[in-house]
Amino acid sequence: MQERILGRTGRSVSVISLGTWQLGGDWGTVSEADARAVLDASVESGVTMFDTADVYGDGRSEQLIGGYLADHPELDVFVATKIGRRVEQVASNYTLANFRDWVDRSRVNLRTETLDLVQLHCPPSAVFDDDEVFDGLDTLVAEGAIASYGVSVETTTQALTAISRPNVASVQIILNPFRLKPLDAVLPAASAAGVGIIARVPLASGLLSGKYSSETTFAENDHRNFNRHGESFDVGETFSGVDYEQGVKAAQEFAALAREHGLEPARAALAWLVQLDGLSTVIPGARNADQARANAAAGSVPPLGASFDDAVRDLYDRYFRASIHSKW
């Protein structure tokens, strides 16, 4: 597994990391035994970073990770969590007092004195322009509650504003073959500033696995069932915001492209991301050990080449650019 420095954290992390939203139960039920098997398989495959959040399963994801790492003190795993979604999404709630409460809760869940990386969890746009917000985060760094902080964003405009902040260590953003807008300005700006880029939703909520059809159904408690039109949170987080039927058609084309290169679609999608200039790490989720191992293997795929990249961009232009490029 390749490793890269995660921006201003100064820490080296695996290019394929593990997203753990699913361990909270928001993608259907995942047992503790299955969650531990995913964590085991990831570590055994060279993954050195877990990404979580305080709202994934109302803390369940953090607690599972905290318990797992407490049982394996020999591991050097970098844990990135997120804060801010436990309250109404208005800028006035992003205060130092609330930060303290949320960070303290995550420290308990993760069983650590100092959190490796705390990310603001897709806050309102006004938060990115508020100096007091970032002064508060700087205070928590100075006090030793957190080692570094970053942001998770919905839009490229938010990302560029955050990158201009001197102590923002990393930016997490949706990036995959169906969401290419961050390539225009965000990745170049982050690279120039020394800010890490974490690619989330790298498989477009599973569409890029090539396994879904018009008839595929999802569990009642799976956001791919209840948030297709943004009923619960930003629609861009579910299937990357693309129309599901169009997504299935595009995924079939992508799958054919991947197999022409001797790869399964999910592995090809992750490998393509890993090979982008300016990217730090990718955080696919996994619901079982086999998925975790398959995801990690994408970190060692040989260069896909310019023709593959051209084909990805052409697919995006034909299916999605007109409908989504201006939205995020």
N, C-alpha and C positions, 0 to 999 in steps of 0.2 A: 504494500500500500504506500503510495506517495504521501508525503506530508508537505504542508505549506504553512508559513507564518500567517496567523489570523490578524492581519492589520496591526493596529496599535496595541493589541493585547501583548504582542511580543511572543506569544505562545505558538508552538508548532502543533498543528492538528491534521488529522487524516483528510485527504481530499474527498473521500466519501465518509460522511458522519451519519449519525442516526437521529432522525426526527421521531419524537415520542408522543405526538398528539394522540395517536391510536392507543397508546398504553393507558390513557385516561378513560377510554371507553367511548369516545365520541365518533368512532368508526364502527360501532358494533362492539359487543362484549369481548374483552380479552382477559383471560384468567391470569392470576398472578404467576402460575407456573409457565404459561405461554410467554408472559412478559419477561420473565427471567431467562427463558430459553432464547428469546430475541436478543437480550443484552449479552448473554454468554456468546452466542454465535457472532454477534457484531465484534466483540472484543477479540475473539479468536481469529477473526478475519482481518484484524488490523485497524479497526475503528477506534479512534482515540478522543472522539467528541460526541456527547449526547446533547441534543437540543430539546428543551422542554418549556413549560410555562406554568404559572401558578393556577391557571384556570383549566388546565387539561384534567378533566375528571375532578374538578374542584380540589386539586392538589394531589390526586392519586398518582399521576405520572411522576411528579417530583418525589413522592414518598417511595414509590417502587425503586426509583434510581438511588435515592438516599440509602435505602435498606440494602440494595445490591452492593453499592460501593462500600458500605460499612462492613459487609461480609467479605469484601475483597480489598483489604487495605493496601495490598501490593500493587494495585492498578493505578496508573497515572492517567486518568480520564478527565478531560476538560468538560465542564458542564456549563452550558449556556441556558439561562432561564429567561422568563419575560414577566413583566408586571404591567398593571394599568387597566386590565379588563374586568376588574372586580367591582367597578363602580360605573355610574352613568358616564357615557363618553362625552364629557364636556371638559374644556381645557382647564377650568378652575379646579378640577379634582386632581390635577397633576402637581401635588404639593410635596414638600419635603416631609411633612408629617405623614402623609399617606405612603410616600416612598418607604419611610422607616417601617411602617406597619407591614407593608407587603414584603419588603426584603426580610424582615424578621421572621415572617411566616415561612418564606422560602428557605431561610437558613435552618429552621426547625425541620421542615420537610426533607431537605437534602442533607441534614445532619452535618453541617459545616459552619465554621465561624465566619469564613469569608467566601462569598459567592464568586466564582471565576469570572462570569460575564452576566450582567443584567441588561436586558433589552427592553426598551419601552415597546409595548405590544400594540403596534398599529394605532397610535393615538390620533386624535383630531389634528388637522393640519396646523392649527394655531399653536399647538404645543411646540412645534419645531422652531417657532420664532420667539419663544419665551426664554429670555436669558435666565430667569429664576429657576426654571426647570433644570437647566444644565448646571447651574450653581448648586442646586440641591444634590444632583448626582455626584458632582465633584466633592461635596461634603461627605457623602457616604464612602467615596474612595479614600478620602483623607482619614476617615475614622476606621477604615479597615473592614467595613461591612461588605464591600464589594471591591474586587480587584480592578475591574474595567466595566465600562458600559457602552452599549450600542443601541441601535434602534431597529425595529421591524417596521416596514412601511408598506403602504398600499400603492403609492404612486411614485413615479420617477421624480416628480417635483419635490416631494418630501425627502426622497433619498439625496438629491443634490443639496438641499438645504442642510440636511444632517451632515453630509460629508464636509461642508464648510466649517463645521464646529470643530475647534481644535482638539477636543478630548474624546470625540466619538471614535470608538475603536473599530466598530463594524456596522455594516448595514445588511439587514436581511430583507430579501425582496423576491417576489415570484419571478422565476426565470426558467423557461423550458422551451422546447421547440414550438409550442403554441403561444408563447409570450416572449417576444423578442425585443420589446421596446427598451429594456435596460441596456441593451448592447449599444444603443445610439450614443448616450452620454454618460450613464451612470457608471459603467465599468471603467471607461477611460478616466473619469474624474476621481473615482476611488483609487485607482492605481496610482495616479499622480499625487494624491494626498496621503497615500500609505494607509488607507482604510480598507479593512477586510470586507469581502462580499460573500454572504451566505445565501445560496440559492435554495429557496423553499418551493414547495409544490412542484418538484422537478419532474414528476410523471403525470402532471395535470390530473391529480386525484385518481390516478390509475388508468386514465384513458390511454396513455402512451405505453401501457403494457400490451395493448393490442388484443386484450381478452374480452372487451365489452362489446355488446351489440345493442340494437334498439330495444331488445327484449330483456336486457339485464335489469334485475331489481336489486335494491339495497335495503338493509335493515331499517326499521322505523327510526332507530336512534342513530343512524348514520347520516352525517351532514349532506352526503351525496343524494339523500332522499329528501331531507327537509329544508335544504338551503339552495336549491337549484336556481331560485330567482332572487336570492338575497333576503329571504324571509327572516333570518336570524343574525346574519353578519354580512360583511361585504361579499357580494356574489363572486368576486374574483378569486376567493379562496376555494371555491368549489368548481372543479373542472376548469380552473384558470379563468373562469368567466366566459368561456366559449359556449355556444349553443351545443347541447349534448349530441344531437343528431349529426351536426357538422363535425363535431369532435370525433365521433365514431368513424365517419368516412375518412377524415384526415389521418386518424390513427391507423386505419387499414393501409393507407399509402405509406405511412412511416414504417409500419411493420414490414412491408415488402422491401423498402429501402434497407432496413436493418439486416434482413435476412440475406440480401444480396451481398452484404459484408460479413456474413457468417455469424451474426449476432442475433440474440433474442431482442425484441423491441425495447424492453425496459433497460437492459444493459446498454444498448446503443444510445438511448436518450441520456442516461447518466454519464456515459463516457464522453458524449458530445459536450456536455456541460463542463466536465472536468477539464477538458482540453481547451476551453476558452481562456484567452488572455485576461488577466485581472480577476479571475474567480479564485476564492480561497477554499471553499468547501461546499458540498451539496448535502442536503439533509433529507433523503428519502425515508419514509416510514416503513415499517415491516410488522406484520401481524404474526409471523412465525419464523422459526430459525432458518428455514430454507430461503425465504425471501430476504432475510438479513444477509445471508451468505452470498446470494446472487447479486444483491445491490453492491456489496463491498467489492465483488470481483470486477465491477466496472472501473475501479480505480487503477487497474493494471492493463486495460485494453490498449493495444498499440494505436498510434495516431490514425484517426479516421480519414484524414486528408481533405483537401479543398473541395473535391467533387461532392463528398458527403455534406459538407457545410453548405455548399451552394444549393443542394437539393433541399435541405432543411429550410433555408431562407425562401426558396421558391414555394415550398408547401405553405409556409406562413403567409406569403404574399397572396396566394390564390385563395386560401380558405379564411384567413382571419384578419389581415391587416385592416381592411376597410371597416370591419365591425368593432374591433377592440383596441387598435393601436392608440387611438386618441383618448381612451377612457382612463388608463392608468399610467 
